[in-house]
């Protein structure tokens, strides 16, 4: 009887994990799937880069301003109903994006999709922390880190495959059935018990404290660097190295493969060695990866780009598993949604920084925003400048993480 009960519980946990992973995947996929379509959108709508870039930024901006509200609504009204609300909104917005008649409607619908994604990203993390076995919290965070990185990195490669066949609309239509499946799974598999938890009256400032601030700041810097690879990468691979859209998609698919391999082991390493050591290790890999992206591709081409990604991606996975585990450690049940929202807020501010500010750095390095008219050497110069700055950001993040670790250990 006990074995049968344990087996049923394990099956239920697996179903919950699949649902939450799919929700996180959708939110992350939405952050990057439009990136590779920017040149296509510029041509389709006869619009400059600055205007079509708003298709990416609108999603990220809406996601950013919504994550705290999503987390607080999850704490107040229950994680399951609020997650289902987000899934419903994301599903409808995906269909509307694919049917948009002009660029401004597309931008508006992308903002709506970003609001839905805020619920998916924030409440999936809170739900996973609530349902995971205590001894496997690191693995649970590692899994979410895997699907988050997978979704973000899979976007350009999936878009590269769809655009030649379906045009730019296909990159939004593909999200509609996936979101609909996630909505059905959420209704069937997620427990209702968490919906009955009611929080004590707490303000945002009572949740945000100085011990959490370093995790949020480093999370911002790392997210900015990862988004930079997704914005700059397609332009560099296509305009400087001369790869076709399908080839660009194939090269950008290497990151997701590495994510699948390294995500869960990263979480297990956190459980075994602790979050501080793994966080520093992940950032060290990211320092090396960004320096390689700045230098090696311009020396040996696409092989150099791939080598840099092979170093960068496991570092990101190690960081995600360790940082999320550390930030949610010892957080009361009625505040996990809000803290998850703060993590999402810092991440999304970083994504916007990567898409806009780092994109501007790239344009400055190239010497023009009309990338199609720039020569290969100008694109390469922009790539080098952008990732040297990114490497400096990762050095600062590593220094901050090491300093935080020393301050934590000192009282002992």
C-alpha positions in Angstrom: 0.0 0.0 0.0 2.8 2.4 1.0 4.7 1.6 -2.2 1.7 2.3 -4.3 1.1 5.6 -2.5 4.7 6.6 -3.0 4.5 5.7 -6.7 1.3 7.7 -7.1 2.9 10.7 -5.4 6.0 10.4 -7.6 3.8 10.3 -10.7 1.9 13.4 -9.5 5.1 15.2 -8.8 6.4 14.4 -12.3 3.2 15.8 -13.9 3.5 19.0 -11.8 7.1 19.3 -12.9 6.2 18.9 -16.6 3.5 21.6 -16.3 5.7 24.1 -14.6 8.6 23.4 -16.9 6.4 24.0 -20.0 5.1 27.2 -18.5 8.7 28.5 -17.9 9.7 27.3 -21.4 6.9 29.4 -23.0 7.8 32.5 -21.1 11.5 32.2 -22.0 10.7 31.3 -25.6 8.8 34.5 -26.0 11.8 36.6 -24.9 14.0 35.4 -27.9 11.9 33.9 -30.7 11.3 37.3 -32.3 15.0 38.2 -32.3 15.9 36.3 -35.4 12.8 37.7 -37.2 13.9 41.4 -36.8 15.5 41.6 -40.3 12.4 39.9 -41.8 10.1 42.3 -39.9 12.1 45.3 -41.0 11.6 44.2 -44.6 8.0 43.2 -44.2 6.9 46.5 -42.6 9.5 48.7 -44.3 10.6 49.9 -40.9 14.0 50.8 -39.5 15.8 48.7 -36.9 14.8 51.0 -34.0 11.1 50.4 -34.7 11.2 46.6 -35.2 13.4 46.3 -32.1 10.3 47.4 -30.2 8.8 44.0 -30.9 11.4 42.5 -28.6 11.5 45.4 -26.1 7.7 45.7 -25.7 7.5 42.0 -24.5 10.4 42.5 -22.1 9.1 45.8 -20.8 5.6 44.4 -20.1 7.0 41.4 -18.5 9.3 43.5 -16.3 6.6 45.8 -15.0 4.2 42.9 -14.3 6.4 40.3 -12.5 6.0 41.9 -9.0 2.2 42.2 -9.4 2.1 38.6 -10.6 4.0 37.4 -7.6 1.9 39.3 -5.1 -1.4 38.2 -6.8 -0.1 34.6 -6.6 0.6 35.0 -2.9 -2.8 36.6 -2.3 -5.2 34.6 -4.5 -3.3 31.3 -4.9 -0.6 30.1 -7.3 -2.8 27.8 -9.4 -5.6 30.3 -10.4 -3.1 33.0 -11.1 -0.8 30.8 -13.2 -3.8 29.7 -15.2 -4.8 33.3 -15.7 -1.3 34.0 -17.1 -1.5 31.0 -19.4 -4.9 32.0 -20.8 -3.6 35.5 -21.5 -0.4 34.2 -23.1 -2.4 31.8 -25.3 -4.7 34.5 -26.6 -1.9 37.0 -27.2 0.1 34.5 -29.2 -2.7 34.0 -31.6 -3.2 37.8 -31.9 0.5 38.4 -32.6 0.3 35.9 -35.5 -2.7 37.7 -36.9 -1.4 41.3 -36.5 -2.1 43.5 -39.5 0.7 46.0 -38.9 3.8 46.6 -36.9 2.1 48.7 -34.1 -0.6 46.1 -33.5 2.1 43.5 -33.3 4.0 45.6 -30.7 0.8 46.0 -28.7 0.0 42.3 -28.7 3.6 41.5 -27.8 3.1 43.6 -24.7 0.0 41.7 -23.8 1.9 38.4 -24.3 4.7 39.8 -22.0 2.1 40.4 -19.2 1.0 36.8 -19.5 4.6 35.6 -19.5 5.2 37.5 -16.2 2.7 35.1 -14.5 4.3 32.1 -16.1 7.8 32.9 -15.2 7.2 34.2 -11.6 4.6 31.6 -10.4 6.3 28.6 -12.0 9.4 29.3 -9.8 7.3 29.8 -6.7 5.2 26.7 -7.4 8.3 24.6 -8.0 9.9 25.8 -4.7 6.7 25.0 -2.8 6.2 21.5 -4.2 9.9 20.3 -4.4 11.3 18.0 -1.8 13.6 20.0 0.5 16.7 17.9 -0.3 16.1 18.4 -4.0 15.4 22.1 -4.2 18.7 22.8 -6.0 17.8 20.2 -8.7 14.3 21.7 -9.0 15.8 25.2 -9.6 18.4 23.6 -11.9 15.5 22.1 -14.0 13.8 25.5 -14.2 17.1 27.0 -15.2 17.4 24.4 -17.9 14.1 25.1 -19.5 14.5 28.9 -19.0 17.8 28.8 -20.8 16.5 26.3 -23.3 13.5 28.5 -24.2 15.6 31.6 -24.5 18.2 30.0 -26.6 15.8 27.8 -28.6 13.9 30.9 -29.9 16.4 32.0 -32.6 17.0 28.4 -33.8 13.2 27.6 -34.0 12.6 30.9 -35.6 15.3 30.2 -38.2 13.5 27.0 -39.1 10.0 28.5 -39.3 10.6 31.8 -41.0 11.6 30.4 -44.4 8.5 28.1 -44.3 5.8 30.2 -42.6 7.1 33.8 -42.7 7.4 35.8 -39.5 3.8 34.9 -38.4 4.8 31.3 -37.8 7.0 32.2 -34.9 3.9 33.4 -32.9 1.5 30.7 -34.2 3.7 28.0 -32.9 3.4 29.3 -29.4 -0.5 29.1 -29.4 -0.9 25.3 -29.3 2.0 24.9 -26.8 0.3 27.5 -24.4 -3.1 25.8 -24.8 -1.6 22.4 -23.8 0.1 24.1 -20.8 -3.2 25.6 -19.7 -5.0 22.2 -19.9 -2.1 20.6 -18.0 -2.2 23.3 -15.3 -5.9 22.7 -14.7 -5.5 18.9 -14.5 -2.2 18.4 -12.7 -1.5 21.3 -10.3 -2.8 20.9 -6.7 -5.5 23.2 -5.4 -4.2 23.2 -1.9 -1.7 26.0 -2.5 -4.6 28.2 -3.7 -6.0 28.2 -0.2 -2.8 29.7 1.4 -3.5 33.3 2.5 -0.5 35.5 3.3 -0.1 37.8 6.2 -0.2 41.5 5.3 3.3 42.2 4.0 4.7 45.1 1.9 7.2 44.8 -0.9 9.8 46.6 1.1 9.4 44.1 3.9 10.4 41.3 1.5 13.2 43.2 -0.2 16.3 43.4 2.0 20.0 44.0 1.6 20.8 40.3 1.8 18.7 39.7 -1.3 20.0 42.8 -3.2 23.3 41.2 -4.4 21.4 38.2 -5.9 19.1 40.5 -7.8 21.9 42.8 -9.1 24.1 40.0 -10.3 20.9 38.3 -11.8 20.4 41.6 -13.8 24.0 41.6 -15.2 23.9 38.0 -16.2 20.5 38.3 -18.0 21.8 41.4 -19.9 24.8 39.4 -21.2 22.7 36.4 -22.2 20.2 38.7 -24.1 23.1 40.4 -25.8 24.2 37.1 -27.3 20.7 36.6 -28.7 20.4 40.1 -30.1 23.9 40.5 -31.5 24.5 36.8 -32.4 22.1 36.6 -35.4 23.4 39.8 -37.0 27.1 38.7 -36.5 26.5 35.2 -37.8 24.5 36.4 -40.9 26.2 39.7 -41.8 29.8 39.2 -40.8 30.2 35.4 -41.3 27.7 35.2 -44.2 25.6 32.3 -42.8 22.0 31.7 -44.1 19.0 31.9 -41.8 18.8 28.1 -41.4 22.6 28.0 -40.6 22.2 30.8 -38.1 19.4 28.8 -36.4 21.5 25.7 -36.4 24.5 27.5 -34.7 22.2 29.1 -32.2 20.7 25.7 -31.4 24.0 24.6 -29.8 23.2 26.5 -26.7 19.9 24.7 -26.0 21.7 21.3 -26.4 24.3 22.3 -23.8 21.5 23.6 -21.5 19.7 20.3 -21.6 22.9 18.5 -20.6 24.1 20.9 -17.9 21.0 22.2 -16.2 20.0 19.4 -13.8 23.6 18.5 -13.0 24.1 22.1 -12.0 21.2 21.8 -9.6 22.7 18.7 -8.1 26.0 20.4 -7.7 24.2 23.1 -5.7 22.6 20.5 -3.4 26.0 18.9 -2.9 28.4 21.9 -2.6 26.2 24.8 -1.7 25.0 27.8 -3.7 27.9 30.2 -3.0 30.6 28.0 -4.4 28.6 27.0 -7.5 27.5 30.6 -8.1 31.1 31.8 -8.2 32.1 28.9 -10.5 29.3 29.7 -12.9 30.3 33.4 -13.1 33.9 32.4 -13.7 32.8 30.4 -16.7 30.7 33.4 -17.9 33.7 35.7 -17.7 35.7 33.3 -19.8 32.9 32.8 -22.3 32.3 36.5 -22.9 36.0 37.2 -23.4 36.1 34.3 -25.9 33.0 35.8 -27.8 34.8 39.1 -28.0 38.0 37.7 -29.5 37.9 34.2 -30.9 35.1 34.4 -33.5 36.8 37.3 -35.2 40.0 35.1 -35.4 38.6 31.7 -36.5 35.0 32.3 -37.5 32.0 30.2 -36.6 34.1 27.6 -34.8 35.3 30.3 -32.4 31.7 31.3 -31.8 30.7 27.8 -31.0 33.7 27.3 -28.6 32.7 30.5 -26.7 29.1 29.3 -26.4 30.3 25.9 -25.1 32.0 27.8 -22.2 29.3 30.4 -21.6 26.2 28.3 -21.5 27.2 25.9 -18.6 28.3 28.9 -16.7 24.8 30.4 -17.1 23.2 27.2 -15.9 25.4 26.9 -12.8 24.6 30.6 -12.0 20.9 30.2 -12.4 20.6 27.1 -10.2 22.8 28.6 -7.5 21.3 32.1 -7.5 17.7 31.1 -7.5 18.3 28.6 -4.7 20.1 31.2 -2.6 17.5 33.9 -3.1 14.6 31.6 -2.1 16.3 30.0 0.8 14.5 30.5 4.1 11.7 32.6 2.5 8.3 32.1 4.2 5.7 30.3 2.1 3.5 33.5 1.9 6.3 35.5 0.3 7.8 33.1 -2.3 5.7 34.5 -5.1 6.9 38.0 -4.3 10.5 37.0 -4.1 10.2 35.0 -7.3 8.7 38.2 -8.8 11.8 40.2 -7.6 14.0 37.6 -9.3 12.0 37.9 -12.4 12.1 41.7 -12.2 15.9 41.9 -12.0 16.2 39.3 -14.8 13.9 41.2 -17.1 15.5 44.5 -16.5 18.7 42.8 -17.5 17.0 41.4 -20.6 15.8 44.9 -21.6 19.3 46.2 -21.0 20.7 43.5 -23.2 18.2 44.2 -26.0 18.3 48.0 -25.9 21.5 49.4 -24.2 23.8 46.6 -25.4 22.1 46.7 -28.8 23.0 50.4 -28.9 26.6 49.6 -28.0 26.7 47.1 -30.9 25.3 49.7 -33.3 27.9 52.2 -32.0 30.7 49.7 -32.6 29.4 49.0 -36.1 29.1 52.7 -36.9 25.5 52.6 -38.1 22.0 51.2 -37.3 21.6 50.2 -40.9 23.4 46.9 -40.4 22.5 45.6 -43.8 24.7 48.3 -45.3 27.6 47.7 -43.0 30.6 45.6 -44.2 31.7 42.4 -42.4 34.6 44.1 -40.6 32.3 46.8 -39.1 30.0 44.1 -37.8 33.0 42.3 -36.3 34.2 45.5 -34.6 30.7 45.9 -33.1 30.8 42.3 -31.9 34.2 42.8 -30.3 33.3 46.0 -28.5 30.0 44.7 -27.2 31.4 41.5 -25.7 34.4 43.2 -24.2 31.9 45.3 -22.3 29.9 42.2 -21.4 33.1 40.5 -20.1 33.7 43.6 -17.9 30.2 43.2 -16.5 30.8 39.6 -15.7 34.0 40.4 -13.9 32.1 42.9 -11.8 29.4 40.3 -11.1 32.0 37.7 -10.0 33.7 40.3 -7.8 30.4 41.1 -6.2 29.5 37.5 -5.7 32.9 36.7 -4.1 32.6 39.8 -1.8 29.1 38.7 -0.7 30.4 35.2 0.0 33.2 36.6 2.2 30.7 38.9 4.1 28.4 35.9 4.7 31.2 33.7 6.0 32.8 36.3 8.2 30.4 36.1 11.2 31.1 32.4 11.4 
